[in-house]
Every structure is written in C-alpha cells, then in structure tokens.
Amino acid sequence: MEMRGIMGGFYRLSEWIMRLAVINLLWVVCSIPFAFLVLTAFLSTGIENIDVAQSFFSWMFLALVVAPFTLFPATAAMFGVARKWVMGDLDVPLFKTFFRNYKENYVQSMVGGILYALLFAIMIVDYRVYMNNPSLQIVSYIFIGLMLLLSISVFNFFSMVVHYHMKTFQLLKNAILITIGRPLRSFSTAIVAGFILYISFTKFTFLIPFFMGSVIAYFAFWNFYLVYQKVQLQLEEKNRLAEEEADIVDTELGDGAKK
C-alpha cells in the first residue's frame, strides 16, 4: 500500500537517496584506480622543490591512460541505471542492473574512452605548445574551446552508449553532432554538472562518494532523453506526412485509372 501525505513524501525521498547513493558508491569503487591518480595529481601540487606543472600533468596523463579501462565502463554502467530511472523503471535492481550494464558496455565504452583520451591528449599537447609560443598564444584558446566541446559531448556519448546499438565511431560522431546541434540542452547539462562538481569539491565533499556522479548521470540522461523524444516525434511526423502524401498520389493514380 502506497503511503500518502508527508510520510509518503519522506519515504519516496529516502528511496531516491538510497538509489543515488548506491549507484554512486558502485561507480566510485569501480573507478578507484582513476580516482587515485587524479587525487595524487592534485596532492602533488602542494609538494615543495618539484616542478608543480610537470608533476601535475604527468599524473593526469597516467589518469588519462587508466580512464578508458576503469572510469568509462563504470560511468556507462551508471548511465545505464539512470536510463532505467528516466524511462520510468524506478524499482530496477540496482546491483544487477549496474553490473549487467558494466559487462555489456565494457568494450564499447573502453574503446570510446581510448578515443576520447587520445583526443584530449593531442589537444593538451597542442595547447601547451601554442601557449608557450608568445606569437601563437591566441591559437591555444581555440584548443580550450575544442576541449570544452569534447568534454560536454562525453555526456551525450554515455547516454547513447546505453540507449543505442551503434558502432563506437558512430556514437562518438553523433555525440559531438548532438552537442553542436542542441547547444542549449548540451550547455545546460554542462552547467549543472559543473555546478555539482564545484560544490562537491569545494563545499560539500560528502557528495563525492554518495551523490555527485549519479545526480549528474541522471540529469545528463534526462536532458538527452528529451532531445531523443523530440527527434522521434519529428521523425514520426515526417513519416506521417510522407504516408499521407503517398496516399494522395495513390488516390490520384486510382482516379486516373478509372477514367
């Protein structure tokens, strides 16, 4: 029997807290190697008598190497659970669904992660090269913009990995195209994700192990699903108009045959 009123509201809230916390914890556990390297990179900036920039970028480079094999499959699994929630299946078994998505999407998310890591690595190297050249520093800002675009497209990539059956290159290409073609949705996802990351790392660090990733994944897929539904409606309307036009042509041909 469903509880109503204030108690019912508290019960539903507690259910959501539990769902988000469990999935976020699973995501963190499966991403431990990546998280360790990123944490080490930031901690290294506080060590004296070392080249801070060199140390930071070295550790972050190692994190990029590890990310496709840990962070990306774990994030795809988290998005797979978020997809179920957004589509109305709120009582989905959390552990089973997470690890099923982890297994099913591991290879594709890993390959996608390798491609993203390569693109980011190339852009970071280009950025540093142009930034160190006073006459070409303006070009470095172009690479900042490209890295921002690529970062935002990651949200659409994960949403598409768990929602479509496509080849990895198609997913990557379409993720970037959606990011460019639907800028309001894409940037709203980026702004919300950036805000959650900011408050998680600066104000409320307890969000990192319990809610940070799962809340971002839910909002990102919800935004993507709105775009998906709109595109589906447009396709259905286009098909309906095409069918009506075909019926009109058939009718005219039929009338002509009778004459």
Residue pairs with C-beta under 8 A, 6 or more apart in sequence:
2 8
3 11
15 90
19 85
19 90
19 94
19 214
20 210
20 211
20 214
20 215
20 218
21 210
21 211
21 214
22 94
22 95
23 78
23 81
23 82
23 94
23 98
23 213
23 214
23 217
24 78
24 209
24 210
24 211
24 212
24 213
24 214
24 215
25 209
25 210
26 74
26 77
26 78
26 94
26 95
26 98
27 74
27 75
27 77
27 78
27 213
27 214
28 35
28 208
28 209
28 213
30 70
30 73
30 74
30 77
30 102
31 70
31 71
31 74
31 75
32 70
33 66
33 69
33 70
34 63
34 66
34 67
34 70
34 71
37 59
37 60
37 62
37 63
37 66
38 59
38 60
38 63
40 59
41 55
41 56
41 58
41 59
41 60
41 63
42 56
44 50
44 52
44 55
44 56
44 59
45 52
45 55
45 56
47 55
57 124
57 128
61 121
64 117
64 120
64 121
65 117
67 113
67 117
68 109
68 110
68 111
68 112
68 113
68 114
68 116
68 117
69 110
69 113
71 113
72 109
72 110
72 112
72 113
72 116
73 102
73 105
73 106
73 109
73 110
73 113
74 102
75 109
75 158
75 213
75 217
76 101
76 102
76 105
76 106
76 108
76 109
76 158
76 161
76 162
77 98
77 99
77 101
77 102
77 105
78 98
78 213
78 214
78 217
79 101
79 158
79 159
79 161
79 162
79 217
79 220
79 221
80 97
80 98
80 100
80 101
80 102
80 104
80 105
80 162
81 92
81 94
81 97
81 98
81 101
81 214
81 217
82 214
82 217
82 218
82 220
82 221
82 222
83 159
83 162
83 163
83 221
83 225
84 90
84 92
84 97
85 92
85 218
86 218
86 221
86 222
86 225
87 225
101 162
105 161
105 162
108 161
108 168
108 171
109 158
109 161
111 168
112 157
112 161
112 168
112 171
112 172
115 168
115 169
115 172
116 150
116 154
116 157
116 172
119 150
120 147
120 150
123 143
123 146
123 147
123 150
124 147
126 140
126 143
127 140
127 143
127 144
127 147
130 136
130 137
130 139
130 140
130 143
131 137
131 140
148 190
149 176
149 179
149 180
150 176
151 190
152 179
152 186
152 187
152 189
152 190
153 172
153 175
153 176
153 178
153 179
153 186
154 175
155 186
155 189
155 190
155 193
155 216
155 220
155 223
155 224
156 174
156 175
156 176
156 178
156 179
156 186
156 220
156 224
157 171
157 172
157 175
158 217
158 220
158 221
159 220
159 221
159 224
159 225
160 166
160 171
160 174
160 175
160 178
160 224
161 171
162 221
163 224
163 225
163 228
164 171
166 174
178 186
178 224
178 227
179 186
180 186
182 227
185 223
185 224
185 226
185 227
186 223
188 223
189 219
189 220
189 223
189 224
192 216
192 219
193 216
193 219
193 220
196 207
196 212
196 215
196 216
197 212
197 216
199 207
200 207
200 208
200 212
201 208
207 215
